[in-house]
Amino acid sequence: MSEASTENPLTIYSTPWCGYCTRLKTQLNGLGIDFVDIDITTDEEAAKFVETQNGGDQLVPTVKFPSGEVLSNPSLKQVQEALS
């Protein structure tokens, strides 16, 4: 897990068993992109946030950007584009 230093960091809502989550976090770490990782299995408020963004589903990874934009299961390219 990386900790972002900005007031509104890149936040990844994930679960420990999600392969897509692991891949995205590994790719971001490899590029030196900081983020905060929140496990929705242990954070009820985070789980509710993910559900509100995904029609009631706990779809992960759900990524919240410093701008406030939210993407569900984005590719690395989509994350990079949203950050630029």
Buried (B, 14 or more C-beta within 10 A) or exposed (E): EBEBEEEEBBBBBBBEEBEBBBEBBEBBEEEEBEBBBBBBBEEEEBBEBBBEBBEEEBBBBBBBBBEEEBBBBBEBEEBBEBBE
